[in-house]
Amino acid sequence: MRTILLKRLVGLLGVLAAVALAVSSIPNIGTTGDQLSHIRISHSSQQVLDGVPLAGGTTRADAEFYAAALRILPKDAAYHLAVGPGPGCGRNILKFFGVAYLLLPRAAVCDTKPAYWVLVGTGSTPPVGYQVLASAPGSVLLKRTIPGGSE
């Protein structure tokens, strides 16, 4: 009887140890998008400027622009993101998702109602009623100054 109980206890401890090992091998469980972005950058060997990696063709001016956007955009804000010339929101879909990822945990949307807009490589002039908060060659961060947008 004692041997059976001891075998069951050893088996249970083995299962608990396996579960603990599996859980501990997931290093970033329960972190926010902002924390994941920071972890991703801190674990890379890439050159980083103000929390923005200088990789994939990102210039110093681009990195400074994205760093400014991270400081200016409220973390809970949704913002209109337009990338590349032409109509629509995701004209350059890879760049769209790259910029959206850099600006986590803020939500990139194609809707034009948000008060904040991030225009990257659109070649367009800012619409009337918007204030330029940050800019770089080909990129601009805007905030609506007329009624009609959400804050």
Number of C-alpha atoms within 10 A of each C-alpha: 5 7 8 9 10 11 11 12 12 12 12 12 12 12 12 12 12 12 12 11 11 10 11 11 10 9 8 11 10 9 11 12 15 17 14 16 18 15 13 11 16 14 8 10 8 12 12 15 13 12 17 23 21 16 12 8 7 13 12 16 15 19 21 19 20 28 18 16 20 20 12 13 20 14 14 10 16 22 28 21 25 29 24 21 16 13 10 13 21 18 16 17 13 11 17 18 15 12 18 18 16 21 23 19 20 19 15 23 17 15 14 14 16 20 20 26 27 24 22 24 18 18 15 14 8 14 9 9 11 16 16 13 15 18 20 16 11 14 22 24 26 24 20 20 13 11 8 10 13 12 13
